[in-house]
Amino acid sequence: MTDFAALLALYRSELLDRTVPFWLGHGMDWENGGICTVLSDDGVVLSRDKYMWSQLRAIWTFSALYNRIERRTEWLDAARHIYEFAKRFGRDGRGNWVFSVEKDGRPIQGATSIYADGFAIGGLTEYAKATGSEEAIRLARDTYRNVRERLAHPGTYPTEPLPIPAGCKAHGISMIFAKAFHDLGSLLDDAEICRVGLDHAGQVMDIFRRPERRRVYEFVRFDNSLWETPPGTAVVPGHAIEAMWFMIHIFRRLGDRERVRQAIECIRWHIELGWDGEFGGILLARDAAGTFWTDKEDTKIWWPHAEALYALLLAHSIVGEPWCMDWFARVHDYSFGHFPSPHGEWVQRLDRRGKRIDNIAAMPVKDPFHLARSLIHCTGVLRELSADGARGKADR
């Protein structure tokens, strides 16, 4: 039987004794504003340029720590500090969130990724929960109105650093905005925002998820048909798993048990697809047929493992089926055996055999988000499971 109390202590320690101190100690830029995220694994600041979506995701992280773990002033101070920087320098004249700025906020690269707008809504929503800030709510609403119109025209908006192939729409867009709109709409009790979020969730579940093939595809054509040659056959197991815990959050709130069941089933498909049976760990990407998509997709990245840990615990807490904890144990053992750095946080990229690779995926950042978010959510589920176990012992 799993000792959930021991797991809770471990995950809470990984969060509070290693991950959060790394960012407070090495990342916060109290002089110029915001947080530095171009860091080495030992915490050395390699550049003070700031990627805006990392700023926005850090707002979520420190706000969520305050909202969900403990109401510590230092965490709220960090969230407020980063929020003030992003509020001042984060948007262009059209209200679109930019990609990167210099250390003091001077622009480097403009609004070249609509994903930044999604992370803005998420970060501002969590910050508003922590502070009650009407200003943050207004910014989130403005971003929602702005991006809703842009999202209505796939193919017209940029998605740096990973462009969408011409003639296609991306699963990542629908998953990010489904969750962002759902969270904002729920906070504000705004039926319209919730409905638009649900429309995107429907895209994830009915267009990109293909149950007859047991896959979530990264791209489909504008007419919703599959693109049967690469990169249309790309499947990113960690991305699908992350999307499915988003879907569980959305559809549990709506009381839609069938959708929750479908999402949990989809988590199982993709942990089975992504797992490297020879060397362990979750592969970054696969072809839909189950082979490697390219010769560069057999790496092991920290974030799919972090996402899978929470998704599997969440699935277990709902259905209690043995496969959930069986897979959780395998992902946990690999993750804690390979990714933790002596300096706190996790290293980001390993080769197939588990050896560290220095180059960082997608953007040159060590982001204060995926691991911290997973640990925050995992501790929440583990608290519930530990309490249930304690009650069970008392009943006996």
N, C-alpha and C positions, 0 to 999 in steps of 0.2 A: 504494500500500500504506500502511495506517495505521501511523504511528510511535507504537507503544504506549509506548515509553520516554519520549517527549516528553509524551504524555498523562499518564503516571504522575507526572512531575515537576510538571505543571500542577495536577493534582488534589491531590497531596500538599501543594503550596504553598497552594492554596485552603483546604485543611483546617487546616494547621499555622501558616500565616503570617497568615491572615485570620479564619477562622471561630472557631477555638478561642481565639485571643487576644481576640476580641470578647467572648466569654462570660466568660473569666477576668478581663478588665479592667473590664467594665461590669456583669456580672450577679451575680457572687458576693456574697452578703450575709454577710460574715464576722462581723458584729456580732450579727445577730438569728438567723442560721441560714438554710440553704437558698439558693436562687438567685432573683434578681429576673428576671422575664420580661416584665413590662409595661414595655417599653423602646421608645424611638424608634429610627429607623434609624441615628442617629448615637450611640446608646448612652446617651442620657439616661434615667434611671429616672423613669417617669411615675407609678408607683404601686408601693408595696412589698407590696401584697396578693399572695398567692401562690396560684396555681391548682395543686392537688395533682397533677393528671396531668402538668403541666409539670415539677414536682419529680421525679416518678417517671421520666419520660422522660430528664431530665438525669442521673439516676443511671445509666441505661443508657449514655448518651453518654460520660460520663467513664470509666466502667468499661470500655466497649468500646475507647476510646482506649488505655487501659492494657493490655487483653488483646490487641488486634489490631494496634496501630500501634507503640508503644514503651512500655516499663515505666517511665514517668516518675512520680516521686513526686508532682509537683504535680497530676497528673490523678487519682491515687488519693486524694490528700488532698481534692480537690474532690468526688469521688464519696462519700467517707466523710462529709464535712461535710453534704452534702445528704441522705444516707441517715439520719443521726442526727436531722435535723429532721423528715423524713417519718415515721420510726419513732415519734417522740414525739407528733406532732400529726396524722398522716395518717388515722387510723381513728376511727370512732365506736364507741359501746359495743357494737354488734353485730358489729364487725369489718369493716364496710364502709368502703372508702376514700372520704373526703369530697371535695367539689368545690373549696372555697376556704377559705383562712384569712388572718388578718391577718399582718402582718410578723413578729410574735412567736409565731404559731401559734394565737392565739385564733380560734375558729370564725367563719366568715362564712356559708357555705352547706354543708349536710350532704351526705349520700351521694346526690346527685342524678344521678350518671352511673356506670353500671356499667363504662363504658370505663376509668375510673380503676383499677378492679381488674385489668383486663387489663394496663395499663401498669405497675401495681405488680408483677405476676408477672414481666413482662419485665425491668424494672429490677432487681428483687431477684435474679433468676437471673444476670444478667450481673455484678452486684456480687459474688455468691457465687463466681463463677468467678475474679474478681480477688482476692478476699480469703480464700476458704475459710470464710467466716462461717457457722457453724451457726445463728446467730440469724437471719440473712437467709433461710436455707433454711427455717427454721421459719415465718417470716412468709409466705414464698411458698407453703408447703404449706397453712398456715391459710387464706390467701386463695383458693387453689385449692378447698379443701373448701367454703368459704363460697359462692363464686361458682358452683360446679358445680350446687348445688341451685337457686340463683336462675335460672340459665340454662335449667333444665329447664322453665320456665314462661314462654314468650315472652308479652310484653304486660304483665307484672307488674313490670318493672324500668324505672327511668328512664334516659334516655340524653342528658342535657343536654350540649352546647347544641343538639343536633339531635334532636328527639323522633321516635320511630318512629310512623308513622300507625297509627291503631287498626285492629286485626284483621290486622296484618302483622308479619313478622319481617324483620330487616335483615341484609344481606350483611356490613356492617361488624362486627357482633357475631361472626359465625362466622369471619371472616378474622382478627380480632384474637385471639380465644381459640384458634383452631387453632394459630397461631404461638406464643402464650404457653405453652399447655399442652405443645406439642411440645418447646419449648426447655427447660422445666422438667423434663419427663419424661425427656428425653435426658440432661440433666445428672445426674439422680438414678438413671438406669436403672430408672425406675418404669413398668412396662408399663401399669398402669391409667391413669396420667395421659397417657401417649402415646396410648392407645386413645381416650380422650375427645377429645383434640386431633384425632385422625384422623377422628373422627365429625364434628367441625366442618369439617374440610377437605373431607370428603365433601359437606357441605351447600353449601360454596362451589362445588365442581366439578359437582355433580349437580342442585342446586336453583336456585341463583342464576345459574350459567353455563348459557346456553341455546345450544348450538352450532348448532341449526337456524336461529337468528336472529343468530348471531355477536355475542352480547351477554352481559354480566354485569349483571343487574338489581340495583338497590339494595334493592328491597323485593319480597317475595312474600307471598301470603296464608298464613295458618296451615296451610292444607291443601296448600301448595306450588304452588298455581295462580298464574298471573300476574294482576296487577291491570292491566287494559288501558286505564286512564285515568290522567292525572296525579294524584298524584305516582308512581303505580305504574310509569309508563313512563320514569322517570328513570334515566339512565345517567351515571355519573361516571367518565370515562375514566381519570383518574389513580388513582382508587380501585381500579378493576379491574386496572390495571397493577401497582400495589403489591401487591394480593392475589396476583397470579400469581407474583411473585418469592417471596412467602411459600410458595406451593404448590411451587415448584421446590425450595426449601430442604427442605421436608418430604419430598417424594416422591423426591428424589435420595438422601436418607439411607436411604430404604426400598428403593431400587433399582427404583422403578416408572417405567420409561422411558416408558410410554404416558401416564401422568399428566403427566410432565415435558413431553412433546411437546404435550399438550393445553394446558398452561399457556403455553408459548411461542407457540403458535398464537393464544391469547387475547390475549397482549401485542400481537401484530400487529393483530388486529381493532381494538383500542382506541386504538392510536396513530394508526391510519388514521381512525377515527371522530372522535377528539378534535382532530386537527390542523386549524388554521385555514389553509386554502389561500390566503386572501386576505392576511392580515397576519402569518401565522406564529404559532407557539406553540400550546400545548395549551389548549383551551377547558375551563372548569371543569366544565360539565355539558351533556349533550345529551339530547334526547328519543330514545327507542329507534329512532324512525323516521329519526333523523339530523338533525332540526331543532333549534332552540334550545328548551330546556325552558321557560324563562321569559326575560323581557328582562334579567334580572340574571345570567344564567349564561354570558355571553360574555366574562367576565373571564379574565385569565391569572394564576394563583396560583403562587407559587414551588414548593410541595411536589409537585404532579404532575410538574413538570419534573425535580426532583431524583429522584423515584422512577423516572421513565422512563429517566434516564441509567443508573442501575444495572441496571434490568431489561433494557435493550437490550444492555449490555455482557455481562451474565450469559448472556442468550440466545445472543449471538455466541460466547461461550466454549464453549457446549455444542454448537450446531449449525453455526456458521460460515457461515450462509447470508447472501448479500449484503444482503438487506433489513435485517438487524440493524444493520450499521454504516452503511448509508445513512440509516436513521432516527436512529441515534445522532448522526451528524454534524449533522443538521438540528436536533435537540433541543439538542445542545451549542452550536451557533452561536447559536441564539435565546437560550438560557439565559445564556451568558456575555456576550452582547451586551446583555442587558436587566436582569438581576436583581442582579448584584454591586453592593454599596454601597461608596462610597469609604472607609467606616469599618470594613469587614469585614462578614461575613455577607451575606445577600441581602435586598433589599426584598421585601415579601410579596405585593403586589397591584398588577396593572396592568389598564388597560382593554383593550379589544380591539385597539386600535392600538398598545399598548405603553407608554402613558403611566401613570406612577405614580398610584395611588389611595391616599389616606391611610388610609381606614378599613380595618381588618384583619378578615379573614374569621373567622366563628364566635366566637372569643374574642379579647379585647384583649391577646393575648400575642405575643411574638416568640420562638418556642419553640426551645430548643437541641437540636433533634432531627432533623427530616426532612433538612435539608441536611447536617448533620454525619454522620448515619447513612449517607446516600447516599455521601458522600465517603469514609467509612471503608470501606464495601463496595467502592466503585469502585477504590480503591487496591489492595485485595486482589486483585481480578480483573486489574487492569492489571499488577500484579507478575507474575502467572502468565503473562499474554499477552506481557509484555516478555521474560520468561525463555524462553518458547517461541520467540519471534522470535530471541533471541540464540543459542539452540541450533540453530535452523534455519540461521542464517548460518554458524555454526561447522561444521555438517555439510556445507555447500556448499563 
